[in-house]
């Protein structure tokens, strides 16, 4: 199966290892992976900031960059959810000859693609430790992803996965929300971290590094012994 990967801005700039591990996982699953070096952004930051015109330009480029792709897989439910849910809204009144509804069906978050398209739940990964999982708002509410990451993690040898309290509650990041409403964002992050600590887990795993970046900031500030990992980092371990 030939797939194209989209690597989000913050992974490209801050967490490149998750990007490389995404490719490693897809290849392990039997995919031939293509990376278009011309790719930039999905357009979400501009859209969320209210710059819909500028966002539309970026979204047009995104569709041009992946016009030949049959599958577009990304290690971010946030970006996948944006393309699936907001591209139709952005282009609703635009003179565009692109079939948005057809295009968005090609877009998948990593765990969604592995479990629901490739029917793969065991990648032969090995990772020793006790971990808890954070449901990002984008994964849970925009991409309807809940069981997929857990199925994959449940087949990682040596990994014990336990559920924290209020795993579906927002961590407080929300992109520009964390900047505009800092006090609320920090309080939500601290609440999430307390649930993680109460779970006694050594590792925190999620589909979204945007959430993990925010949560990890609180963890490091309080010097808690918990390490945050993207789902791809765990699935790429041990082989």
Number of C-alpha atoms within 10 A of each C-alpha: 12 14 19 22 24 30 27 23 16 13 18 15 9 11 15 15 13 22 20 16 20 26 25 19 22 25 15 16 18 12 16 13 17 14 13 12 9 9 18 17 18 25 24 23 16 16 19 14 12 11 13 17 12 12 22 20 11 19 23 16 18 19 19 13 16 20 12 10 18 15 20 25 27 25 27 26 30 24 27 27 24 19 25 20 15 16 23 17 12 17 16 11 8 10 7 10 6 13 10 18 12 9 20 21 13 18 24 27 23 24 29 23 20 22 17 12 11 15 11 15 20 17 21 16 20 18 17 13 13 16 24 24 24 25 22 29 23 22 25 16 14 16 21 14 20 16 13 18 24 16 15 21 25 15 17 23 17 13 17 16 19 13 14 21 14 13 16 16 14 19 24 24 24 19 15 12 14 16 12 10 13 14 12 15 20 19 14 18 23 20 18 24 23 15 17 26 18 11 16 14 22 16 18 23 23 22 27 24 26 20 25 23 17 20 25 21 15 20 22 12 8 11 9 13 11 18 15 21 21 23 26 25 19 21 26 23 18 13 11
